[in-house]
Amino acid sequence: MRHASIPLAAATTMFLLGVFIINLQVWYSARADSLAEARYVVRNMNVILKEARHATQMAMQLAENECDAEGQYRLGTEAALQPHLRTIIILKNNAVWCSSLPGNRVLLVNSSVLPESSLLLVPSGSTVNGLPVLLYQTTHAGSRIIVSISDSHIRDALDMPLNGVEYSLRVGNTLLGLTGDVTTVDHTKKEVLTVKASAFPFSVQFNSPPLFSLKRLLNRAGGVVLFLLIISSLSAYILQRYLSKDVSPEESLRTAIYRNEIIPYYQPVVSGKEGALRGVEVLARWKHPQSGFISPASFIPLAEKSGLIIPLTQSLMRQVASHMNSISTLLPEGFHVGINFSASHIVASTFVEECLHYKHSFTRQDLNLVIEVTEREPLDIDDHLVKTLNALHEIGFAIALDDFGTGYSGLSYLQDLHIDYIKIDQSFVARVNASEDSTVILDSVLELAKKLSISIVAEGVETQEQLDYLTHNHIKFLQGFFFYKPTPFKELVKVLLSKPKVKIMVE
């Protein structure tokens, strides 16, 4: 698990660092694009103001003569021929002396009191039609020449295709943007950039692109980010494979338990009389993501030796309870569910509490939960152990002695513990054949169990001859390949669906 986090951390760091660098490049590119567009806006405004300057030169000539019908005609023609101009006004003695509009009309309210700066943004409240304008003003020979430029032409010049950037025309301390009226510059805003014009006293102001924008990043470099993600994932995979070469078997098993790669398989237990399904024994299988299924003979001894058998069994208990709850309506009353517990687990201080939690996690409380005590490890019989197993027996657990006759002190277990079932190891069942001597040991075990009134479960039944012998000796529970192989949960569901649901009497 420790090694598994290293490739993930490395891939995450590589990806985030790459995204950081790409984002910086995209940000610099967006900043450069916004500056380029701002300069383009400046050029557009220069074109408009050059028109105003040209019209002003013509008005200067007129101001030196008379504003007769011919003069008004010349002003009107000049305003009409210049595509961006609105009106041309000549003031003398703070009064309208001549205008490009018929009858010397003007579209400004109190034009004589407006400041005489060369460029002036006039808000909508100071115009007759309620629209803001830009004024280009010049004084000449005692006359004040005002050329007005419509807000629509200014906004057209400000309207650039770059998404997320808003340009405004700044004249002095006033601004005109794409929408709204003339406003005062907000000096508290720090995230703004300005491009100044050199030919005229104005500048173009715009918001600085944010340092990070997910939308901008994906729009401009989505393919690069995807490629970086693939490269980072591939690097993590390669690093994981490399580090896995040095991972100990114990570390691999610990990781497998954490990732729920150790899954329960179910070996059906059938009745020796009618062959009906009576329950299941839970077996551990390692479903390795690369190597496929790993034999229990390879990892169970390692788990017992390393102490991982306890978390392994705890994981199986959780999975089994979840599986049985999902098919609770298919299970007959008294259905046996047996799990193997190692000696080290049984003597653990939390064992009783874990078993109680396991029992209470089932939605069906009429199932026959079986604690199968394995003989692979020596189990020291003391008062604490006897009290533990007897207490579990009293609250509804059945106790079974698994692999009887193959491990440690099987007979002492029978004498000191309350055993409900003896599970005859398949090595004894496999010896059953036509020879009279093949069943001597097995006959003795069966006779012992009968005298002690203990039920028997025969494991590893594979032939008809073995089945005939066991049924002849009234063995009530059988399991083996002759009936069913250990199956995954989905296959167990199919088996249950194919069998009639009948009540199972606990014997």
N, C-alpha and C positions, 0 to 999 in steps of 0.2 A: 504494500500500500504506500510505503514511503517512496519507493522507486516510481510508482504510478503517478505521483504528484509532480515529480521533476519534469517529465516531458510536457505535462499540462502547463506548468508554470513557465517553462521555456517557450512553448508555443504562444501562450498568452502575451508574454513579454515581447516576443518577436512581432506579433500582430499589432500590439498597441504602439510599439516603437515605429513600426512601418506606417501605421495610420497617422501617427503624430507628424512624421516627416512629410507624408503625402498631403496632410492637411495644411502644413506650413506652405508647401509649394502651391496648393490650390488657393490659399489665402493671399499669398504674394501675387499670384496671377489675377485674382479677383480685384485686389487693390490696384494693380497696374491697369486692368481693364477699366475700372471706375475712373482712374485718373485720365486715361486716354479719352474716355467719353466726356469727361468734364472739359478737357481741352477742346473737344469737338463742339461742345455747347458754347464755349468762349468764341470759337470761330463763327458759329452761327449768329451769335449776338453782335459780333463785329460787323458782319455783313449787314445786319439790320441798322446798326448805328451809322455805318457809312452811308446808307441811304438817307438817314436823318441829317447827316452832315452835308450831303450833297444838296438836299432840299433847303437847308439853312443858308447855304451860299447863294442860292437863287433868291431867297427871301431877303438877304442882305441887300442885294441889288435893288429889289423892289422898295425896301425901306428908305432908300436914298431918293426915291421918286414919289409918285402919287399912288394911293390905293383907289384907283378908279375901277371901272368894270373890267378893263383889260388886265389890271393888276390882280383882281380877285380871280379872274379866269386863269391867269398863270399859276397862282397858288393852288387852285383847285385841280388844275391839270397835273401839277407836280405831285400832289398828294395822291392822285388817282393812279399815276404811272408808276410810282414806287410801291411795290407789292406789300410792304409791311407797315406803311405809314397810315395814320388815321386822320389827323388834322395838322394844319400849319397855322400858327397864330403870330401876329406881330403886335406887341404892346408898345404904346407910347404914352408917357405920363400916367402909367398904371391903368390905362384903359385900352380896350381892344381897338386897334387902329385898322387892322386888316385881317381877314380870316379866309381859309380855303373853303369854308362853308358859305352857302348863299346867305346874304343879309348880314355878313360878319358875325354870324352866330358862333358860339363856342360850346364845347361839351364839358367844360370845367366850371366848378362852382368857386367864385371868388378867385379867379386865376391870378389876380394882381397881388394877392397876399401870400402866394406860394413862395417858398424859398427859391433863391435864384441860383442854386447849385447846377452844375452842368448836366448832371443826371439826377432825376428825382422819381422815386416810386410814389404814386399818388393812390391812396386807398379809395375804395368804392364810394365812400361817403362824400368824397370831394368831387365826384363826377355826376353829370346829369343823368346818365343811363345806369348808374349804380355798378359800374364795372371798373376795376383798377386799371391804371395806365402807367406807362413809363414816359417821362418827359425828357427830351433832349433840348437844353436851353443854351442860348448864346446872346450876349449883349453886343450891339453894334450901333455906333453913331446915335446914341441916346435911345435906341430901340431895344426891346427884349423879344427875341424870337424863340417861340416854343413849338417844338415838333412833338406830337404825341404818338405813341406806339401802342397798339391794342394789346390787351393781356393775352388774347388768343394766339397771337404771333409769338409772344414771349414763351407761352407754355408749349407751343409746338417746338420751339428751339430747345426747351428743357426736357422734352419727352424723348428719352433714350431707351433702347430695347433691353438694357441690362437689368435683370430681375433683382429686386431687393435693394436697389440704389435709387434714392430720390434726390433730384437736383433742384436747387433754388437759385434764383438770381439775387445777388446781394448788392445793394447800393447804399453806401454809408452804413447805417445801423438798421436798415430795413430789408425785408426779404419778401420775395414773391415765389411761391412754389407752383406745383402742377395744379393744385386746387386751393380754394380759399382766397382770402383777402391778403393785403399787404400786412405783414407782421413785423414786430421789433425783434432784433437778433437776441437770442437767449445765450448770454455769455457763460452760463453755467454748464452748457453742454460741452463735454470734452471730446466726444467721439465723432468729431466732424473734421472734414478736410476741405481746403479751399484752394482754388486755382484762380489767380488774379490775371486780369487782362492787362496788356501793356499799352494798348492804343487808347483805351477809354477807362474811366474811373469806376469799374465794377468788378465783381468777382463771382465765381460760381461755387456755391457751397453744397456739400453732399455728405451723407452719413458714411462713416468709415465702415467697411465690411467687418462683421464680427470675426473674431479669431477662429471660432469653430462654428460650423453650420453643417448638420448632418445632411440636410437636403442638398446644399451646395456640393458637399463632398461626394455624395452619390451621383449627382447630376454630372459632375465634371470628371470624377475619377472612380465611378462605380466598378468598372471593369478591372481597374488596378487593385481596388480593395478586395474584390472577389479573388483575383489571382493571388494576392497576399494571404488571404484566408486559406486558400488551397495549399500554398507553399508552407504556411505555418503548421497546418494539420499534417501534411506529409512529413515535415521535419519532426513533429511530435511522434508520429508513428515510427519513423526510423530510429529516433532516440529511444523510444520505448522498447523496440526490438533489441537494440544494442544493450540497454541496461538489463533487459530480461535475461541475458546470457549469464549475468553474475548474480541473479536473484536466487537465494537459497530455496530449496523445496518447502521449507517451513514458511518463508515469506510468501511464496506463491499460494500456498494453501490458505494463509491468513487473508490474502487479497481475495481469493475465491470465495471465502465465507462472507467477507464484507460485501462482495458484489452479488451475492445470492447465486453463485455458479454451482454451489452444492444444492441439489434439488432432490425432493423425495420421489422415489419410485415405489410402487405398491405391489407386493406379492400377495395375491388373493389366497385366502384360507377357505377350504371347502369342507363340507360335511362328509365323513366317511361312509355314511349310510346312503344318502340320496344325491350327494355331489352338489348340494346347494351352497351358495356363497354365504360364508359365515362372518368374514371380516378380512382384514389386510394386515400384513406386517410392513412397516415402513423401512425402506432401504435407502441408503445415501448413494447418490450418483453425482459425479463431477462432470458438468457440461462445460468443458474448456472452450473458450471462443476460438482458439487456433487449433488445438490438438484434438478436438472432439471429446468423446466420452472417455474418461480415465477410470480404470478399474478400481473398485473399493479396496482391493488387496494392496494397491499402491499407496493410497492416502490414509486409510483408516489406521494402520499401525503408526504412521507418522503423526496423525492427529492425537493418538493416545500417548505417544512418547513426548510430544511437545506441549501437551496440555490444551491443544486446540479442539480436542474432542468435545469439550463442554460448550464453547460457542458454536461449534458445528451442530451439536444436538439441539441447542436452543433455537438456532435458525430453522432446523427441520420442524421443531414443535410449532413455531409460528406459521410456517407454510402449510403444515398438515391441518392445523385448526382452520386456516383460511380456506383450504380446499374443501374440507368436510362441511363447513358452513355454507359454501356455495352450492352444494348438492344435498343439503340436509333433507330435502323432501324425497330423495331417492333412497335414503338409507333406512333399512328395516330396524325395528326396535331391537336393541341388544347387539348391534353391529360391533364387532371387535376391531379396535385400532391399536396395534402394538408398536412401540418404539423401543429400540435398544438403548440402554443406559450403561455407560462404563462405570467401573468401581470408583474411579476418581470423581465422577459426577455425583454418584449416589451419596458419597460421604461429604460432599461439599455442604457448607453451612446454609446455603440458599436453596438446596434441592427441594425441600418440602414446599417452600414458598413458590418456586417455579412450577412445580406440579399442580399446585392449587390454581395458579394463574392460568396454566394450560387447560385445566378442566373447566374453569369458568369462562374461558374464551370460546367454548363451543356453544352454539345456539341450542343444540340438542343435548339434554342432560341424561338421556336414556341410552347413550352409547356405552359400550364396555371398553373403557380405556385400560390398556395393558402396559405395565412397566416390565420390559424384558431385561433381566439382569444377565449380562454377558459374562462368560467365564474366561475371557481372554486375559483379564487382569485378576490378580488375587484380591479377594474381598475379605477384609478382616471382620469376622463376626464379633461384635461387641454389643453392649447394652444400647448404645446410641443408634447403631445401625438397625438393631431389632426393633427399637421403638419407632424409628423413622419409617421403615417399611410397613410395620403393623399399623401405624397411624394412617398411612396412605391407603392401606387395605380397608380400614374401617370407614374411610370417607368415599369408598366406591372404586378404587383402583384394584385391578387384578394384578397379581405378581406371577411372572413366568420366568423359568430358568432356561435361558437360551443355550443352544449348542451343548446340551447336557452330555457329560462324559468325555469332553475333549479338553477341558481346562483345569481350573484349580478347585479342589475341595468340593466337588459337586455333592457328595453324600452329606458333608457337614452342613451345607446349605439346607438340604431337605430336613435335617434334624432340628436346626435352630430357627429357620424362617418359615413363615406361613406361605407356602408356595401353592398357587392355584393350578399352574400348568408346568409340565416338563416338555421341553421342545427337543425331540430326539434329533441329533445332528445327522446330516445327510450322509456322512461317512458310514454310519451304521446301517442306514436304509439301503445304501448302495451295495452292501454285501449280500442282500437277499437274492438268492438264486435257487436253482433246483437242488443244490447240495443240502443235506440235512444239517451239516455243521455250520452253514452260513448264517444261521440265526441264533446261535447259542447265546452270544452276548446280548443281542437284542431281546431275546426271550427273557433273560434275567432282568433287564431294565423294565420291561413291561410288567413282569411279575412284581417287581418292587413298587412300581407306581400304583398297581392295583391294591396292594396291601396298604399303601399310604393314602388311598382314595384321592389320588391326584390325577387330573385329566392330562392326556398326552396329545401333543401336536407333533406329527411326523413331517420332517422337512426333506426336501430333495426327492420326492416321489417322481420317477421318470418312466417306469415300465408297468405293464399290466400285472406282471408277476409280483412286483412290490405292492401294488394296490390290493391284489387278492390276499396277500399275507396280512396286510394291515387291517383290512376290513374283517378278515377271519378272526383277528385278535381284538375286534371291537374298538379299534382306534377311532376316536370321534372327529379329530381334526387333521386335515392333510393339506400339504402345500408342495408345489413342485412343478417342473416343466410339463409333467403329464397333464396337468390341468391348465395352468397359466404361467407364463413367464412374468417376471417383474415388469410392470407397465408404467408409463408416465400417467399423469393425472387425466389427460384427455382420453386415453385408452381405457382407464378405469371407469370413466363415465359411460363409455360405450358398453362395457361389461355389465354395469349396473342396470342400464336401460334394457339389456337383453334378458335379464333375470327377473322372475316374479318377486315382488316385495312381500316377504313373509317375516313374521316375528321370530327372532332367534332367542331361544331359551339359554340362559347362562347355566352351564353345567359345571 
